[in-house]
Amino acid sequence: MDKINKKIVKEMVAYFDSLSLSKEKGRYLSDKSYGYDTIFFMAKFIQKNKIGNKFNKKEQKQRAIEYTEDIFNLRPGTKGAVNYFLESLNLLEFANIIKKIDRDNYTILNSKILNYICEYPENAYIFIYLVTYCTMKNDNILHLFKKLYDPQNTKETNRNIVNEIYNEFYKKSISIGKKDSNWSKQLLQYTNNTLGFINHGIYFARTLNINKKKKITIYTISLNVEGTRTPMDLKKKNDYLVKFCRDYVLYMLHDYTFSEISYDKNKIYPEETVASELAQLKLEIIDSKVAPNINNDFEKKQFVEDKMKTRNQAVQREFKKGLLENNEHVCPICGFAFSKFLIASHIKPYALCDNTYDAINSYNGLLLCPNHDKLFESAKYMTIDSYTGEIRLNEEAKNSKDYGMLEGQKIDIRLIQCERIHYLRWHNQRFKENNEKSL
């Protein structure tokens, strides 16, 4: 517990003492796209791409779209992808974390809070919660939410309180515009979801109709959940949802909840997540595309791998876990079966993957012994034919007394009669290109 700094919470509460629905700079959170996970990933993007304490929206816009499509597994070219980036900027400006200088340029006003948001998704939720809590308190609305969450209330009582809250929103918010529109009600709904998630609040829909049977869950307040914008062949990278450390959040927000809510002191440590590691990986991959003096894929691969050596443990762990769960624990080339020494070998190196889904997809890999892992790596000395499963060696490996006998041998055909065939086709082509260069 000593390692967890609760002072930052008090600092944020003090820092947010002027927030109001009537604030004209930035925008108060209004729907799910302002969710804590959006802010978490976008804060990482801003932190990575700021220069000193400056950030240029125009220069980073296209990179932000590529990053967003990857992190949230959106269909390429999704019209709303850029909005996650822009809306995060708006909320961070509303919270006085950044300040808009002109149309495209921002100054970072509070690096400490920005860095805090980037540490864990839970921290991003704590940030969103406190922005909401302080705004409602400053606008004298918070006491109504406390009344709303009284378990003794009747449905009629709650309906009246919701209407009262909405009327107060309308008086003070510069975002509502036309009263009774779906947009104006949605503004209130996400405020309720944010506060209600940790306070066991009641659920109401965009129409403000109360549904006591429906609970506010982590999925209610998260953007990165299954949806129509996600291609069917790509899985959501959102392990932070199931790993969300509610006890940690309750410990941090203990003084700012609506009632005494207990937490387990032994379970207040949030976990690193694969989603966070993949976000960092994607930022490094994007970096490699614009890095100076990188002229080919090999240099790109080295650039990314050098940067990722200390950051890819969760990615590699998840990747190997998938291979171990879905394959026999044996090298398909030689039969080596000591599991602890088997290596999770990427077919297409993660540094060359445009979509980080490939980085943890077990079909983009094989369990190989250390020797054959090195032989297979980078498609320089060996490949496995994507159609027949036959091992192909380059001339140097063919002429080797240690490896020459592998030429023409076949691995279990079942290993390639699956999604793995697509990655092996890439590997075969890379092997061909590598050997053409050496002629």
SULJOBEL-V822475 format. One record per residue. N is the residue number from 1. RES is the residue in one letter. PSI is psi in whole degrees, -180 to 180 (NA if undefined). Layout:
# SULJOBEL-V822475
n=N res=RES psi=PSI
n=N res=RES psi=PSI
This chain:
# SULJOBEL-V822475
n=1 res=M psi=-27
n=2 res=D psi=-26
n=3 res=K psi=-14
n=4 res=I psi=122
n=5 res=N psi=107
n=6 res=K psi=-11
n=7 res=K psi=-32
n=8 res=I psi=-31
n=9 res=V psi=-48
n=10 res=K psi=-38
n=11 res=E psi=-41
n=12 res=M psi=-43
n=13 res=V psi=-44
n=14 res=A psi=-38
n=15 res=Y psi=-29
n=16 res=F psi=20
n=17 res=D psi=-11
n=18 res=S psi=3
n=19 res=L psi=140
n=20 res=S psi=151
n=21 res=L psi=-19
n=22 res=S psi=0
n=23 res=K psi=132
n=24 res=E psi=-19
n=25 res=K psi=126
n=26 res=G psi=-161
n=27 res=R psi=134
n=28 res=Y psi=149
n=29 res=L psi=138
n=30 res=S psi=-20
n=31 res=D psi=-171
n=32 res=K psi=-27
n=33 res=S psi=-10
n=34 res=Y psi=17
n=35 res=G psi=166
n=36 res=Y psi=-35
n=37 res=D psi=-33
n=38 res=T psi=-49
n=39 res=I psi=-39
n=40 res=F psi=-53
n=41 res=F psi=-38
n=42 res=M psi=-33
n=43 res=A psi=-38
n=44 res=K psi=-39
n=45 res=F psi=-45
n=46 res=I psi=-45
n=47 res=Q psi=-41
n=48 res=K psi=-34
n=49 res=N psi=4
n=50 res=K psi=152
n=51 res=I psi=109
n=52 res=G psi=-122
n=53 res=N psi=24
n=54 res=K psi=148
n=55 res=F psi=130
n=56 res=N psi=114
n=57 res=K psi=-43
n=58 res=K psi=-44
n=59 res=E psi=-30
n=60 res=Q psi=-4
n=61 res=K psi=-50
n=62 res=Q psi=-39
n=63 res=R psi=-37
n=64 res=A psi=-38
n=65 res=I psi=-47
n=66 res=E psi=-44
n=67 res=Y psi=-45
n=68 res=T psi=-46
n=69 res=E psi=-37
n=70 res=D psi=-50
n=71 res=I psi=-42
n=72 res=F psi=7
n=73 res=N psi=54
n=74 res=L psi=156
n=75 res=R psi=134
n=76 res=P psi=132
n=77 res=G psi=9
n=78 res=T psi=127
n=79 res=K psi=-38
n=80 res=G psi=2
n=81 res=A psi=-42
n=82 res=V psi=-23
n=83 res=N psi=-33
n=84 res=Y psi=-39
n=85 res=F psi=-50
n=86 res=L psi=-40
n=87 res=E psi=-33
n=88 res=S psi=-42
n=89 res=L psi=-43
n=90 res=N psi=-43
n=91 res=L psi=-41
n=92 res=L psi=-32
n=93 res=E psi=-42
n=94 res=F psi=-40
n=95 res=A psi=4
n=96 res=N psi=26
n=97 res=I psi=-35
n=98 res=I psi=160
n=99 res=K psi=131
n=100 res=K psi=124
n=101 res=I psi=-46
n=102 res=D psi=-163
n=103 res=R psi=-36
n=104 res=D psi=-16
n=105 res=N psi=141
n=106 res=Y psi=152
n=107 res=T psi=137
n=108 res=I psi=117
n=109 res=L psi=-31
n=110 res=N psi=89
n=111 res=S psi=-30
n=112 res=K psi=-46
n=113 res=I psi=-39
n=114 res=L psi=-46
n=115 res=N psi=-38
n=116 res=Y psi=-44
n=117 res=I psi=-38
n=118 res=C psi=-15
n=119 res=E psi=-49
n=120 res=Y psi=150
n=121 res=P psi=-35
n=122 res=E psi=-37
n=123 res=N psi=-37
n=124 res=A psi=-37
n=125 res=Y psi=-44
n=126 res=I psi=-42
n=127 res=F psi=-51
n=128 res=I psi=-43
n=129 res=Y psi=-47
n=130 res=L psi=-35
n=131 res=V psi=-45
n=132 res=T psi=-50
n=133 res=Y psi=-49
n=134 res=C psi=-38
n=135 res=T psi=-46
n=136 res=M psi=-39
n=137 res=K psi=-46
n=138 res=N psi=-32
n=139 res=D psi=9
n=140 res=N psi=41
n=141 res=I psi=-20
n=142 res=L psi=-38
n=143 res=H psi=-26
n=144 res=L psi=-37
n=145 res=F psi=-38
n=146 res=K psi=-40
n=147 res=K psi=-40
n=148 res=L psi=-33
n=149 res=Y psi=12
n=150 res=D psi=118
n=151 res=P psi=-15
n=152 res=Q psi=-9
n=153 res=N psi=147
n=154 res=T psi=167
n=155 res=K psi=-38
n=156 res=E psi=-41
n=157 res=T psi=-46
n=158 res=N psi=-39
n=159 res=R psi=-41
n=160 res=N psi=-39
n=161 res=I psi=-41
n=162 res=V psi=-45
n=163 res=N psi=-37
n=164 res=E psi=-43
n=165 res=I psi=-44
n=166 res=Y psi=-40
n=167 res=N psi=-38
n=168 res=E psi=-39
n=169 res=F psi=-47
n=170 res=Y psi=-38
n=171 res=K psi=-36
n=172 res=K psi=-25
n=173 res=S psi=134
n=174 res=I psi=-3
n=175 res=S psi=-20
n=176 res=I psi=-46
n=177 res=G psi=-118
n=178 res=K psi=124
n=179 res=K psi=149
n=180 res=D psi=11
n=181 res=S psi=160
n=182 res=N psi=-36
n=183 res=W psi=-45
n=184 res=S psi=-36
n=185 res=K psi=-34
n=186 res=Q psi=-35
n=187 res=L psi=-44
n=188 res=L psi=-37
n=189 res=Q psi=-45
n=190 res=Y psi=-29
n=191 res=T psi=-46
n=192 res=N psi=-42
n=193 res=N psi=-42
n=194 res=T psi=-47
n=195 res=L psi=-39
n=196 res=G psi=-26
n=197 res=F psi=-48
n=198 res=I psi=-17
n=199 res=N psi=11
n=200 res=H psi=46
n=201 res=G psi=170
n=202 res=I psi=155
n=203 res=Y psi=135
n=204 res=F psi=149
n=205 res=A psi=179
n=206 res=R psi=-26
n=207 res=T psi=-5
n=208 res=L psi=10
n=209 res=N psi=131
n=210 res=I psi=137
n=211 res=N psi=96
n=212 res=K psi=-20
n=213 res=K psi=-25
n=214 res=K psi=136
n=215 res=K psi=151
n=216 res=I psi=114
n=217 res=T psi=177
n=218 res=I psi=-30
n=219 res=Y psi=-29
n=220 res=T psi=-36
n=221 res=I psi=3
n=222 res=S psi=139
n=223 res=L psi=-36
n=224 res=N psi=62
n=225 res=V psi=168
n=226 res=E psi=135
n=227 res=G psi=177
n=228 res=T psi=-20
n=229 res=R psi=-7
n=230 res=T psi=126
n=231 res=P psi=146
n=232 res=M psi=-27
n=233 res=D psi=1
n=234 res=L psi=130
n=235 res=K psi=149
n=236 res=K psi=136
n=237 res=K psi=81
n=238 res=N psi=45
n=239 res=D psi=-16
n=240 res=Y psi=-17
n=241 res=L psi=-50
n=242 res=V psi=-22
n=243 res=K psi=2
n=244 res=F psi=123
n=245 res=C psi=89
n=246 res=R psi=-35
n=247 res=D psi=-39
n=248 res=Y psi=-45
n=249 res=V psi=-43
n=250 res=L psi=-39
n=251 res=Y psi=-45
n=252 res=M psi=-37
n=253 res=L psi=13
n=254 res=H psi=-39
n=255 res=D psi=-1
n=256 res=Y psi=22
n=257 res=T psi=170
n=258 res=F psi=-14
n=259 res=S psi=171
n=260 res=E psi=112
n=261 res=I psi=128
n=262 res=S psi=157
n=263 res=Y psi=159
n=264 res=D psi=113
n=265 res=K psi=-20
n=266 res=N psi=-4
n=267 res=K psi=33
n=268 res=I psi=16
n=269 res=Y psi=114
n=270 res=P psi=154
n=271 res=E psi=152
n=272 res=E psi=146
n=273 res=T psi=155
n=274 res=V psi=-38
n=275 res=A psi=-41
n=276 res=S psi=-42
n=277 res=E psi=-38
n=278 res=L psi=-35
n=279 res=A psi=-43
n=280 res=Q psi=-41
n=281 res=L psi=-45
n=282 res=K psi=-39
n=283 res=L psi=-38
n=284 res=E psi=-38
n=285 res=I psi=-43
n=286 res=I psi=-40
n=287 res=D psi=-42
n=288 res=S psi=-25
n=289 res=K psi=-23
n=290 res=V psi=2
n=291 res=A psi=142
n=292 res=P psi=151
n=293 res=N psi=24
n=294 res=I psi=114
n=295 res=N psi=-13
n=296 res=N psi=173
n=297 res=D psi=-34
n=298 res=F psi=-46
n=299 res=E psi=-37
n=300 res=K psi=-46
n=301 res=K psi=-46
n=302 res=Q psi=-39
n=303 res=F psi=-50
n=304 res=V psi=-44
n=305 res=E psi=-38
n=306 res=D psi=-41
n=307 res=K psi=-30
n=308 res=M psi=-1
n=309 res=K psi=-39
n=310 res=T psi=6
n=311 res=R psi=-5
n=312 res=N psi=17
n=313 res=Q psi=-44
n=314 res=A psi=-38
n=315 res=V psi=-50
n=316 res=Q psi=-37
n=317 res=R psi=-45
n=318 res=E psi=-40
n=319 res=F psi=-49
n=320 res=K psi=-37
n=321 res=K psi=-44
n=322 res=G psi=-39
n=323 res=L psi=-43
n=324 res=L psi=-34
n=325 res=E psi=-26
n=326 res=N psi=5
n=327 res=N psi=156
n=328 res=E psi=142
n=329 res=H psi=70
n=330 res=V psi=144
n=331 res=C psi=122
n=332 res=P psi=-9
n=333 res=I psi=-43
n=334 res=C psi=-10
n=335 res=G psi=4
n=336 res=F psi=129
n=337 res=A psi=20
n=338 res=F psi=102
n=339 res=S psi=-40
n=340 res=K psi=-25
n=341 res=F psi=-8
n=342 res=L psi=140
n=343 res=I psi=134
n=344 res=A psi=99
n=345 res=S psi=122
n=346 res=H psi=139
n=347 res=I psi=-56
n=348 res=K psi=115
n=349 res=P psi=141
n=350 res=Y psi=-25
n=351 res=A psi=-16
n=352 res=L psi=5
n=353 res=C psi=124
n=354 res=D psi=-34
n=355 res=N psi=127
n=356 res=T psi=-4
n=357 res=Y psi=-38
n=358 res=D psi=-27
n=359 res=A psi=-28
n=360 res=I psi=3
n=361 res=N psi=115
n=362 res=S psi=-20
n=363 res=Y psi=-13
n=364 res=N psi=35
n=365 res=G psi=170
n=366 res=L psi=149
n=367 res=L psi=115
n=368 res=L psi=154
n=369 res=C psi=162
n=370 res=P psi=-41
n=371 res=N psi=-49
n=372 res=H psi=-22
n=373 res=D psi=-46
n=374 res=K psi=-38
n=375 res=L psi=-37
n=376 res=F psi=-26
n=377 res=E psi=134
n=378 res=S psi=8
n=379 res=A psi=36
n=380 res=K psi=-46
n=381 res=Y psi=-27
n=382 res=M psi=148
n=383 res=T psi=171
n=384 res=I psi=121
n=385 res=D psi=127
n=386 res=S psi=-16
n=387 res=Y psi=-40
n=388 res=T psi=-19
n=389 res=G psi=8
n=390 res=E psi=143
n=391 res=I psi=131
n=392 res=R psi=131
n=393 res=L psi=153
n=394 res=N psi=174
n=395 res=E psi=-40
n=396 res=E psi=-44
n=397 res=A psi=-35
n=398 res=K psi=-38
n=399 res=N psi=0
n=400 res=S psi=135
n=401 res=K psi=-21
n=402 res=D psi=-30
n=403 res=Y psi=-14
n=404 res=G psi=-33
n=405 res=M psi=-11
n=406 res=L psi=-24
n=407 res=E psi=124
n=408 res=G psi=-14
n=409 res=Q psi=156
n=410 res=K psi=144
n=411 res=I psi=170
n=412 res=D psi=121
n=413 res=I psi=-25
n=414 res=R psi=-23
n=415 res=L psi=-19
n=416 res=I psi=-9
n=417 res=Q psi=61
n=418 res=C psi=-168
n=419 res=E psi=-21
n=420 res=R psi=-25
n=421 res=I psi=-34
n=422 res=H psi=-39
n=423 res=Y psi=-36
n=424 res=L psi=-32
n=425 res=R psi=-42
n=426 res=W psi=-44
n=427 res=H psi=-41
n=428 res=N psi=-44
n=429 res=Q psi=-42
n=430 res=R psi=-39
n=431 res=F psi=-44
n=432 res=K psi=-46
n=433 res=E psi=-41
n=434 res=N psi=-39
n=435 res=N psi=-29
n=436 res=E psi=-35
n=437 res=K psi=-32
n=438 res=S psi=-7
n=439 res=L psi=NA
